């Protein structure tokens, strides 16, 4: 949803730069999350927190972007809850 939001909001060049800046923090721990690393899952939950805050702020303050913000909030919340579930199921052996 974040991709659609930026494409609808900005011109092509600005959208590409904005997406690069906003998606890079999500992409960094992706390899570890896909491998099942607990450390990467913990890092990902911390990375998602600003996206949740931004989506909440935009859904309340910006009526023009409300639909994109709510969709982003839903996707970020689902990802956050999924990571928490993975962390709870895969207990630390040590």
QUITAKA-V899017 format. One record per run of one state. SS is the DSSP state (2 for helix, 1 for strand, 0 for the rest). FROM is the first residue (numbers start at 1). LEN is the number of residues. If there is no record, write none. Layout:
BEGIN
ss | from | len
SS | FROM | LEN
SS | FROM | LEN
END
This chain:
BEGIN
ss | from | len
0 | 1 | 1
2 | 2 | 8
0 | 10 | 2
2 | 12 | 17
0 | 29 | 1
2 | 30 | 6
0 | 36 | 2
2 | 38 | 24
0 | 62 | 1
2 | 63 | 27
0 | 90 | 5
END
